[in-house]
């Protein structure tokens, strides 16, 4: 997969000055952000954010977006659906500022307003490459090498290490599994749940042998899985001892779960068996 490129616009300010801007999506609505590496944090215009978030709530910010001016009063806001290109930032904590002075200048030259500033925080997260020659903002997708584990002569499993709640998890990549499933016992190292929270599930993941296996599920309010955030996600659990006992005999570390098609689709993943890479364009 090629690096993702997003064209930016060039706005001429006065005789020899320029601003560059890129179009992003806030709640699936297009928004124009100035690209400003001199701003320590990205900000949205306080007077225009209601167009994207009609029922927004703000908190006072203890931080200033350095580079934006010391006389501006900032506020914090969580944006649930914020997207740059195909890169999503779930529950991004944005800073709100009054950008009316900036838009007054723009109104002299251009009809369309500026909705915010794309600052150094997101440019760093994107590991962006800003090309003035090509007039593009470019970044690469996120890729993780997967391991090929031999479980028998001519029989192999694909493994990838992803982070769950900032802790490493060994996931068996299983495109034959309709849903992602975690080990009933090992998952507690990532998210602790009480036994009474576990509900019996009569609809196991298709592709997983269910004989003599008891499936259960727990609705988890918030969970980070690799580069995405999951909210109120119903997680499936099963005792994976039948797999991990085999792994133990082979001297292999245990698996924490099976990465199935539900999250592979959500991650917009691609598997490259030649380069042995799991590519996830939706990193954060």
Residue pairs with C-beta under 8 A, 6 or more apart in sequence:
1 141
1 270
1 279
1 281
3 129
3 138
3 139
3 140
3 141
4 85
4 86
4 87
4 138
4 139
4 140
4 141
4 281
5 134
5 136
5 137
5 138
6 22
6 23
6 84
6 85
6 136
6 137
6 138
7 22
7 135
7 136
7 137
8 20
8 21
8 22
8 35
8 130
8 135
8 136
8 137
9 20
9 21
9 22
9 23
9 32
10 18
10 19
10 20
10 135
11 18
11 19
11 20
11 21
11 106
11 109
11 110
12 18
12 109
13 19
13 105
13 109
19 34
20 34
20 35
20 135
21 32
21 33
21 34
21 35
21 114
22 32
22 33
22 35
22 84
22 118
22 137
23 30
23 31
23 32
23 33
24 30
24 31
24 33
24 82
24 83
24 84
24 85
24 118
25 31
25 81
25 82
25 83
25 84
26 44
26 52
26 53
26 79
26 81
26 82
26 83
26 115
27 52
27 53
27 79
27 80
27 81
28 81
29 51
29 52
31 44
31 52
31 115
31 116
32 112
32 113
32 114
32 115
32 116
33 42
33 114
33 115
33 116
33 117
33 118
34 102
34 114
34 116
34 117
34 118
35 118
35 123
35 130
35 137
36 67
36 117
36 118
36 119
37 119
37 120
37 123
37 130
38 67
38 120
39 65
39 66
39 67
39 68
39 117
39 119
39 120
40 65
40 66
40 67
40 119
40 120
40 121
41 63
41 65
41 66
41 95
41 119
41 120
41 121
42 65
42 94
42 95
42 116
42 117
42 118
42 119
42 121
42 122
43 65
43 68
43 74
43 94
43 95
43 96
43 97
43 99
43 116
43 117
43 119
44 77
44 79
44 94
44 95
44 96
44 97
44 115
44 116
45 96
45 97
45 98
45 99
45 100
45 103
45 113
45 114
45 115
45 116
46 58
46 75
46 96
46 97
46 98
46 99
47 98
47 99
47 100
48 99
48 113
48 115
49 56
49 77
49 96
49 115
50 56
52 79
52 115
53 77
53 79
56 77
57 77
58 75
58 76
58 77
58 96
59 75
59 76
59 77
60 74
60 75
60 76
61 74
61 75
61 76
61 95
63 74
63 95
64 70
64 72
64 74
65 72
65 74
65 95
65 97
65 117
65 119
67 119
68 97
68 117
72 97
72 98
73 97
73 98
74 95
74 96
74 97
75 95
75 96
75 97
76 93
76 94
76 95
76 96
77 93
77 94
77 95
77 96
78 91
78 92
78 93
78 94
79 89
79 91
79 92
79 93
79 94
80 90
80 91
81 88
81 90
82 88
82 89
82 90
82 92
82 94
83 89
84 118
84 122
84 126
85 139
86 268
86 281
86 282
87 126
87 139
87 281
87 282
87 283
87 284
88 228
88 282
88 284
89 122
89 125
89 284
90 228
90 229
90 231
90 284
91 229
91 231
94 116
97 117
99 114
99 116
99 117
102 114
103 113
103 114
106 113
106 114
107 113
123 130
125 284
126 137
126 139
127 139
127 140
128 137
128 138
128 139
129 137
129 138
129 139
130 136
130 137
130 138
131 137
131 138
141 279
141 280
141 281
141 283
142 227
142 279
142 280
142 281
142 282
142 283
143 277
143 278
143 279
143 280
144 160
144 161
144 162
144 226
144 277
144 278
144 280
145 160
145 276
145 277
145 278
146 158
146 159
146 160
146 173
146 271
146 276
146 277
146 278
147 158
147 159
147 160
147 276
148 156
148 157
148 158
148 159
148 276
149 156
149 157
149 158
149 159
149 247
149 250
149 252
150 156
151 157
151 246
151 247
151 250
157 172
158 172
158 173
158 271
159 170
159 171
159 172
159 173
159 255
160 171
160 173
160 259
160 278
161 168
161 169
161 170
161 171
162 168
162 169
162 171
162 225
162 226
162 259
163 169
163 224
163 225
163 226
164 190
164 191
164 223
164 224
164 225
164 226
164 256
165 190
165 191
165 223
165 224
166 224
167 189
167 190
169 190
169 256
169 257
170 253
170 254
170 255
170 256
171 255
171 256
171 257
171 258
171 259
172 243
172 255
172 257
172 258
172 259
173 259
173 264
173 271
173 278
174 207
174 258
174 259
174 260
175 260
175 261
175 264
175 271
176 207
177 205
177 206
177 207
177 208
177 258
177 259
177 260
177 261
178 205
178 206
178 207
178 260
178 261
178 262
179 205
179 206
179 236
179 260
179 261
179 262
180 205
180 235
180 236
180 257
180 258
180 259
180 260
180 262
180 263
181 205
181 208
181 215
181 236
181 237
181 238
181 240
181 257
181 258
181 260
182 235
182 236
182 237
182 238
182 256
182 257
182 258
183 237
183 238
183 239
183 240
183 244
183 254
183 255
183 256
183 257
184 216
184 237
184 238
184 239
184 240
185 239
186 240
186 254
186 256
186 257
187 235
187 237
187 256
187 257
190 223
190 256
191 220
191 223
193 218
193 220
197 218
197 219
198 216
198 217
198 218
198 237
199 216
199 217
199 218
200 214
200 215
200 216
201 215
201 216
201 217
201 236
202 215
203 215
204 210
204 213
204 215
204 236
204 238
205 215
205 236
205 258
205 260
207 260
208 238
208 258
213 238
213 239
214 238
214 239
215 236
215 237
215 238
216 236
216 237
216 238
217 234
217 235
217 236
217 237
218 234
218 235
218 237
219 232
219 233
219 234
219 235
220 230
220 232
220 233
220 234
220 235
221 231
221 232
222 229
222 230
222 231
222 232
223 229
223 230
223 233
223 235
224 230
225 263
226 267
226 280
226 283
227 267
227 280
227 282
227 283
227 284
228 266
228 267
228 282
228 284
229 284
240 254
240 255
240 257
240 258
243 255
244 254
244 255
247 253
247 254
247 255
248 254
266 282
267 280
267 281
267 282
268 280
268 281
268 282
269 278
269 279
269 280
270 278
270 279
271 277
271 278
271 279
272 278
272 279
